[in-house]
Amino acid sequence: MLDSKTNKPLILGAFFSAIAALAHLGCIIFGGDWYRFFGAGEQMAKMAEAGESHPTIVTSVIVIILSIWSLYGLSGARIIGKLPFVRTALVLISFIYVFRGLIFVVLMPMFPENSITFWLVSSTICLSIGMLYSVGTYQSWSTLSVKYA
């Protein structure tokens, strides 16, 4: 049960990172339609349908990264044991999510098949998760260097 000392922002950030990892895993498992639904673009969807390895490799890397980020959120919230470099990792995770949420306009020309809906929704999600990690990291900062019992 969560008590008042539980770091809810980091738990939520970890939860949403895990959901994002599962959504990406769904793309690998269910193929082109999922890539289309989540806005990865027609080219990625067609490559997945053709059995090419590129979508699976790229998406697998994203699944791994998001899963690790989820674990670091849980570690920072003291739900699981302390992971190495937890302070540094949480600062970097916060930064990357917030940065991705803010710079989508710069990224858009690099991925012309992605719709404006994809960019607005994914950027809002990234910014929101980044803010959860940022607030949670700030709240736990003084305890993040302490060895967990």
WOURWO-V976621 format. One record per residue. RES is the residue in one small letter. SS is DSSP state (A for helix, B for strand, O for the rest). OMEGA is omega as a letter, one per 30 degrees, with the letter a starting at -180 (* if undefined). NEAR is the number of other ideal C-beta (glycine too) atoms within 8 Angstrom. Layout:
# WOURWO-V976621
RES,SS,OMEGA,NEAR + RES,SS,OMEGA,NEAR
This chain:
# WOURWO-V976621
m,O,l,2 + l,O,l,5 + d,O,a,5 + s,O,l,3 + k,O,l,4 + t,O,a,8 + n,O,a,12 + k,A,l,8 + p,A,l,11 + l,A,l,18 + i,A,l,15 + l,A,l,10 + g,A,l,14 + a,A,l,16 + f,A,a,10 + f,A,l,12 + s,A,l,14 + a,A,l,11 + i,A,l,8 + a,A,l,11 + a,A,l,13 + l,A,l,8 + a,A,l,9 + h,A,l,12 + l,A,l,10 + g,A,l,9 + c,A,l,15 + i,A,a,11 + i,A,a,7 + f,A,l,7 + g,O,a,10 + g,A,a,9 + d,A,l,8 + w,A,l,11 + y,A,l,14 + r,A,a,10 + f,A,a,6 + f,O,l,9 + g,O,a,11 + a,O,l,10 + g,O,a,10 + e,A,a,7 + q,A,l,7 + m,A,l,12 + a,A,a,14 + k,A,l,9 + m,A,l,10 + a,A,l,14 + e,A,l,8 + a,O,l,6 + g,O,l,4 + e,O,a,7 + s,A,a,5 + h,A,a,8 + p,A,a,14 + t,A,a,9 + i,A,a,8 + v,A,a,9 + t,A,l,12 + s,A,l,9 + v,A,l,8 + i,A,l,10 + v,A,a,12 + i,A,a,8 + i,A,a,8 + l,A,l,13 + s,A,l,11 + i,A,l,8 + w,A,l,11 + s,A,l,13 + l,A,l,11 + y,A,l,14 + g,A,l,18 + l,A,l,12 + s,A,l,13 + g,A,l,14 + a,O,l,13 + r,O,l,9 + i,O,l,7 + i,O,a,7 + g,O,a,5 + k,O,l,7 + l,O,l,10 + p,O,l,4 + f,O,a,6 + v,A,l,12 + r,A,a,10 + t,A,a,7 + a,A,a,10 + l,A,l,16 + v,A,a,9 + l,A,l,8 + i,A,l,14 + s,A,a,12 + f,A,a,9 + i,A,l,9 + y,A,a,13 + v,A,l,13 + f,A,l,9 + r,A,l,13 + g,A,a,14 + l,A,a,8 + i,O,a,8 + f,A,a,12 + v,A,l,5 + v,A,a,6 + l,A,a,10 + m,A,a,10 + p,A,l,6 + m,A,a,5 + f,A,a,8 + p,O,l,6 + e,O,a,6 + n,O,a,10 + s,O,l,6 + i,A,l,5 + t,A,l,7 + f,A,a,10 + w,A,a,12 + l,A,a,9 + v,A,a,9 + s,A,l,10 + s,A,l,12 + t,A,l,9 + i,A,a,11 + c,A,l,12 + l,A,a,13 + s,A,l,10 + i,A,l,13 + g,A,l,17 + m,A,l,9 + l,A,l,13 + y,A,a,16 + s,A,a,10 + v,A,l,9 + g,A,l,19 + t,A,l,15 + y,A,a,7 + q,A,a,9 + s,A,a,13 + w,A,a,8 + s,A,a,6 + t,A,a,7 + l,O,l,11 + s,O,a,5 + v,O,l,6 + k,O,a,4 + y,O,l,6 + a,O,*,2
